[in-house]
Amino acid sequence: MTYSQTLDFLYSQLPMFSRIGAAAYKADLTNTILLCNAINNPQHKFKSIHIAGTNGKGSTSHLLAAIMQTAGYKTGLYTSPHLKDFRERIKIDGVMCDENFVVDFIERMKPHIEAIQPSFFELTVAMAFEYFAQQKVDIAIIETGLGGRLDSTNIIQPEIAVITNIGLDHMNILGNTLEKIAYEKAGIIKPETPVVIGEYTNETKNIFIEKAAAENAPIYFAQENYSLIHYQYHNDFADIIIKRNDENIEQKYQLDLTGIYQTNNLITVLETCYQLQKKGWKIDDEIIKQGVANSKKLTGLLGRWQCIQENPTVILDVGHNVDGIKQILLQLNHIKYSSLHLVMGMVKDKDVNAVLELLPKDAICYFTKAQIERAMHENDLQINAANHQLKGNSFSDVNIALNAAKNAAMETDLILVCGSVFLVGEVEY
């Protein structure tokens, strides 16, 4: 098969969460174990950092990868979903895996695919592990897909585990309370392996403490060890000052991920680096500063308060659940603009009404959808939005909606595209 034919096979033959939702989720590690057994368990051949969380795990993964790259380590990075190119999921030192590798891997795995019947995600996890082992990375940053305990990535033995935060998302799979979701995410905590908790609530803290105690795993709460002193937004970067509380030392960082919500991710990353230093990884303060200042260039991260145009300003953000939208709204308080044009699309299995209720009533809305089965029809979204005093027209495609917003906007306006990772991925620029 050609590379294009291989991708068609992956997308059409295997159950894919982005396309069909919960039906593609395998709440079991058996298939991943069988796939990795078939290729001599590559996950045991490299060191790793394992990252879970409701929001922020993608940014945290990319920031850590940028730091490890800056420190001179050959760094693998596995994330999902992709926005533009399937190979975004599997990178080494910011470079996407080779097309020929993808083709060869699928050809080799076809008998096992037929026998095991894995999901799209299960197969791509095995593919990433094989690539990192083959390329002999020094360390790989591994982001969970969904949950943690039963996530396909949860067959690694990492140097350290990281849980960014817990919010109400994927409740049809992970549970309908913060405690239940925290229990699933805490499943990545391994015996005698340090775990960093980025953010916690009263409902989730004890869940993490109990799981860590059961695994005899040292646990560190980043938000207790660091404090945000200063945040200043600029178009291309953010100035941030963070204090490590026990040492009463302040450090200034220039972050190329400019959203204010990135301050929480930075604090999580700093605590993770602190613990990695204690394990012998050579990561000093200057390396951390260089890494976070150049993370997008080093790792190719897209869709996190990403400015693709000025006059009017056009921002792409993959925020798609209640907590993600709350962070976007907090960011809007730091931006100067005349009117807000909101290009919005969501998938049907999210808490759509809870998100719509949060949105500014004075926004000019452009309701649209991603071109996937899970997407809510733009007319249905428009009707739901009207119940929350949100007004606007509907469009069948995000680029048509975005062009309408650009035509209507003044130079001093802000156009924001959000609500779905898949919607942002379809924006042409």
C-alpha positions in Angstrom: 0.0 0.0 0.0 1.0 3.6 -0.5 1.0 6.0 2.6 -2.4 7.4 1.5 -3.8 3.9 1.1 -2.4 3.0 4.5 -4.2 5.9 6.2 -7.4 5.0 4.4 -7.1 1.5 5.8 -6.5 2.9 9.4 -9.4 5.3 9.2 -11.9 3.1 7.5 -11.2 -0.4 8.9 -10.5 0.3 12.5 -12.9 1.6 15.2 -11.9 5.3 15.7 -13.0 7.4 18.7 -13.0 10.7 16.8 -15.3 9.3 14.2 -17.8 7.1 16.2 -17.2 8.0 19.9 -17.5 5.6 22.8 -18.2 2.6 20.6 -14.5 2.7 19.6 -13.2 2.8 23.2 -11.9 -0.6 24.5 -12.0 -0.5 28.3 -9.4 -3.2 28.5 -5.6 -3.4 28.0 -5.8 -6.9 26.4 -5.5 -5.8 22.8 -2.6 -3.5 23.4 -0.8 -6.2 25.3 -1.3 -8.7 22.5 -0.2 -6.2 19.9 3.0 -5.3 21.8 3.7 -9.0 22.5 3.6 -9.6 18.8 6.4 -7.0 18.2 8.6 -8.1 21.2 7.2 -5.5 23.7 8.9 -2.3 22.5 7.5 -0.3 25.5 10.1 -1.9 27.7 13.0 -0.7 25.5 12.9 3.1 26.3 12.4 5.3 29.3 9.2 7.4 29.5 7.1 10.0 31.2 3.3 9.2 31.4 0.8 12.1 31.4 -2.9 12.0 32.0 -5.5 14.7 32.8 -8.8 16.2 31.6 -7.2 19.4 30.2 -3.7 20.5 29.7 -2.0 17.1 29.1 -1.2 18.0 25.5 0.5 21.3 26.3 2.2 19.7 29.3 3.5 16.9 27.1 4.9 19.3 24.5 6.5 21.6 27.1 8.3 18.6 28.7 9.3 17.3 25.3 10.8 20.7 24.4 12.7 20.8 27.7 14.1 17.3 27.2 15.1 18.1 23.6 16.8 21.3 24.8 18.7 19.3 27.4 20.1 17.2 24.5 18.1 14.0 25.0 16.6 12.2 22.0 13.0 12.7 22.9 9.9 10.8 21.6 6.5 12.4 21.9 3.2 10.5 21.6 0.0 12.6 21.7 -3.5 12.5 20.3 -5.6 13.4 18.4 -3.8 15.0 15.5 -4.9 18.2 13.9 -3.5 18.2 10.4 -1.3 15.1 9.8 -1.7 11.6 11.3 2.1 11.6 12.0 1.7 14.5 14.5 0.9 11.7 17.0 4.4 10.2 16.8 7.4 12.5 16.8 11.1 12.4 17.8 12.7 15.8 18.5 9.8 17.5 17.0 10.0 15.6 13.7 7.0 13.5 12.7 7.6 9.8 12.1 8.5 8.7 8.6 5.7 7.8 6.2 7.5 4.6 5.1 7.6 3.5 8.8 3.8 3.8 9.0 3.3 1.8 5.8 5.8 -0.9 6.8 4.4 -1.2 10.3 0.8 -1.6 9.1 1.9 -4.2 6.5 3.7 -6.2 9.1 0.8 -6.0 11.6 -2.0 -7.0 9.2 -2.1 -10.6 10.4 -2.2 -9.4 14.0 -4.8 -6.8 13.1 -7.0 -9.5 11.6 -6.6 -11.7 14.6 -6.8 -9.2 17.4 -9.3 -6.6 15.9 -7.8 -3.6 17.7 -9.1 -0.1 17.7 -7.4 2.7 15.8 -6.0 4.0 19.1 -4.7 0.7 20.3 -2.8 0.2 17.0 -1.3 3.7 17.0 -0.1 3.2 20.6 1.8 0.0 19.5 3.1 1.9 16.4 4.5 4.7 18.6 6.1 2.3 21.0 7.7 0.4 18.1 9.0 3.6 16.5 10.5 4.9 19.8 12.2 1.6 20.5 13.5 1.3 16.9 14.9 4.8 17.0 16.4 4.3 20.4 15.1 7.4 22.1 16.5 8.5 25.4 13.0 9.2 26.7 9.5 9.4 25.4 6.7 11.6 26.6 3.5 9.5 26.4 0.1 11.2 26.6 -2.9 9.1 27.5 -5.8 9.1 25.1 -8.8 8.8 27.5 -8.7 8.2 31.2 -5.7 6.3 32.5 -6.3 3.0 34.2 -7.6 1.3 31.1 -6.0 3.6 28.5 -3.9 1.7 25.9 -0.8 3.6 26.9 -1.0 2.3 30.4 1.4 -0.7 29.8 4.6 1.4 30.3 6.7 1.7 33.4 7.6 5.4 33.4 10.2 7.4 35.2 7.4 9.6 36.5 3.7 9.9 36.1 1.9 13.3 35.7 -1.8 14.1 36.2 -2.6 17.6 35.1 -6.1 18.1 36.4 -9.5 16.5 36.7 -12.7 17.9 35.1 -16.1 16.6 34.0 -15.5 15.2 30.5 -16.1 11.8 28.8 -18.6 11.1 31.6 -20.3 8.4 29.6 -17.0 6.4 29.8 -15.1 7.6 32.9 -17.9 8.3 35.3 -20.2 11.2 36.2 -18.4 12.6 39.3 -14.9 14.1 39.8 -14.1 11.3 42.2 -14.8 8.6 39.6 -12.9 10.4 36.9 -9.9 11.0 39.3 -9.9 7.2 40.1 -9.6 6.4 36.4 -6.8 9.0 35.8 -5.0 7.8 39.0 -4.7 4.4 37.3 -1.4 5.6 35.7 0.2 5.7 39.2 2.7 2.8 39.3 4.5 1.1 42.1 7.3 3.2 43.7 7.2 5.6 40.8 6.9 9.4 41.6 3.7 11.1 40.5 3.1 14.8 40.1 -0.4 16.2 40.5 -0.8 19.5 38.7 -4.2 20.7 40.0 -6.6 19.1 42.5 -9.8 19.7 44.3 -11.2 18.6 47.6 -13.0 15.8 45.8 -9.9 14.5 44.0 -7.0 15.0 46.3 -7.7 12.0 48.6 -8.2 9.8 45.5 -4.7 10.5 44.4 -3.2 10.1 47.9 -4.9 6.8 48.5 -3.8 5.4 45.1 -0.2 6.6 45.6 -0.1 5.1 49.1 -1.4 1.7 47.8 1.4 1.8 45.2 4.1 3.1 47.6 4.5 5.9 45.1 5.9 9.3 46.2 3.3 12.0 45.4 3.9 15.7 44.8 1.3 18.4 44.4 2.6 21.1 42.1 0.2 23.8 43.1 1.3 23.5 46.7 5.0 23.8 45.8 4.8 26.7 43.3 2.9 30.0 43.2 2.1 32.3 40.2 3.4 35.7 40.9 3.0 37.5 37.6 1.4 36.9 34.1 1.6 39.4 31.2 0.1 38.5 27.8 1.8 39.6 24.6 0.8 38.5 21.1 3.7 36.0 20.6 4.7 35.2 24.2 3.7 35.5 27.8 5.9 36.8 30.6 5.4 34.7 33.7 7.0 34.8 37.2 6.8 31.6 39.3 8.0 31.2 42.9 9.0 27.9 44.4 7.5 28.2 47.8 9.9 26.1 50.0 13.0 28.0 48.6 11.2 31.3 48.3 12.9 31.8 44.9 11.3 33.5 42.0 12.1 32.7 38.4 11.0 34.5 35.2 9.9 32.6 32.2 9.0 33.7 28.7 6.4 31.1 27.4 5.5 30.8 23.7 2.2 29.2 24.7 0.5 32.5 25.6 -2.8 31.5 27.2 -3.1 32.2 30.9 -4.2 28.6 31.5 -0.6 27.6 30.5 0.6 29.0 33.8 -1.0 25.9 35.5 0.7 23.7 33.0 4.0 25.4 33.5 3.8 24.9 37.3 3.1 21.2 36.7 6.1 21.0 34.3 8.4 22.7 36.8 7.5 20.2 39.6 8.0 17.4 37.1 11.4 18.7 36.1 12.4 19.1 39.8 11.6 15.4 40.4 13.4 14.3 37.3 16.5 16.3 38.4 16.4 14.2 41.6 16.4 11.1 39.5 19.6 12.2 37.7 18.2 13.8 34.5 20.3 16.8 33.5 17.8 19.6 33.4 18.9 23.0 34.8 16.9 26.2 35.1 18.4 27.7 31.9 17.5 24.6 29.9 13.9 24.8 31.3 13.7 28.5 30.3 15.0 27.8 26.8 12.6 24.9 26.3 9.4 26.6 27.4 10.3 29.7 25.4 10.6 27.7 22.2 8.2 24.8 22.7 6.0 25.4 19.6 9.1 25.6 17.4 10.7 22.6 19.0 7.6 20.3 19.1 5.2 21.7 16.5 2.3 22.2 18.9 -0.9 23.6 17.3 -4.2 24.8 18.5 -3.5 26.3 21.9 -4.5 30.0 21.8 -2.8 29.9 18.3 -2.9 33.2 16.5 -3.2 32.6 12.7 -4.0 36.2 11.6 -4.0 39.8 12.9 -6.3 42.7 12.0 -8.7 41.2 12.8 -7.0 38.7 15.2 -8.0 35.1 14.5 -7.3 32.6 17.4 -7.6 28.9 17.3 -8.1 27.0 20.6 -8.9 23.3 21.1 -10.9 24.0 24.3 -14.0 21.8 24.1 -15.3 21.1 27.5 -16.6 23.2 30.5 -13.2 23.6 32.1 -11.5 24.3 28.8 -14.0 27.0 27.9 -13.7 28.6 31.3 -10.0 28.9 30.7 -10.6 30.5 27.3 -13.0 33.0 28.9 -10.4 33.9 31.5 -8.0 34.5 28.7 -10.4 36.9 27.0 -10.1 39.2 30.0 -6.4 39.7 29.1 -7.1 40.6 25.5 -8.1 44.0 24.0 -10.7 43.8 21.2 -13.8 45.6 20.0 -16.3 42.7 19.3 -16.0 39.0 19.7 -16.8 36.7 16.7 -17.2 33.1 17.9 -16.9 30.3 15.4 -18.2 27.4 17.3 -18.7 23.6 16.8 -19.0 20.7 19.2 -19.4 17.0 19.2 -22.7 15.4 20.4 -21.3 13.5 23.4 -20.1 16.6 25.2 -22.1 18.6 27.8 -23.1 21.1 25.1 -25.6 23.1 27.1 -23.2 23.6 30.0 -20.7 25.0 27.5 -23.2 27.2 25.8 -24.4 28.7 29.1 -20.8 29.9 29.7 -20.4 31.8 26.5 -20.6 35.6 26.3 -24.1 36.7 25.3 -22.8 39.6 23.2 -20.6 37.4 21.0 -21.5 37.3 17.3 -21.8 33.5 16.7 -21.1 31.4 13.7 -22.4 27.8 14.4 -20.7 25.1 12.4 -19.4 21.5 12.6 -16.4 19.3 12.0 -16.8 16.8 9.2 -17.1 13.7 11.5 -20.0 11.5 12.5 -19.8 12.7 16.2 -20.2 16.3 15.3 -23.4 18.1 16.3 -25.3 19.5 13.3 -24.8 23.2 13.0 -28.6 23.8 13.0 -29.1 21.8 16.2 -26.2 23.8 17.8 -27.8 27.0 16.7 -31.2 26.0 18.2 -29.6 25.0 21.5 -27.6 28.2 21.6 -30.7 30.3 21.2 -31.9 28.8 24.5 -28.8 30.4 26.1 -29.4 33.8 24.5 -26.7 33.3 21.9 -27.4 34.6 18.4 -25.8 33.8 15.0 -26.1 32.0 11.7 -25.2 28.4 10.9 -22.6 27.1 8.4 -21.9 23.6 7.1 -18.1 23.9 7.2 -15.7 25.7 9.6 -13.9 27.5 6.8 -17.1 28.9 5.4 -18.0 30.1 8.9 -14.5 31.6 9.4 -14.7 33.5 6.1 -18.1 34.9 7.1 -16.6 36.0 10.4 -13.6 37.6 8.7 -15.9 39.5 6.2 -18.0 40.8 9.1 -15.2 41.7 11.5 -13.5 45.1 11.9 -9.7 45.2 12.2 -10.0 45.6 16.0 -12.3 42.6 16.5 -11.3 39.2 17.8 -12.4 36.0 16.0 -12.2 32.8 18.1 -12.5 29.3 16.7 -13.2 26.7 19.5 -15.4 24.0 20.8 -13.9 20.9 19.2 -10.4 19.6 18.5 -11.6 18.3 15.2 -13.1 21.6 14.2 -9.8 23.4 14.8 -8.0 20.8 12.8 -10.1 21.5 9.8 -9.3 25.2 9.7 -7.3 26.1 6.6 -4.5 28.7 6.9 
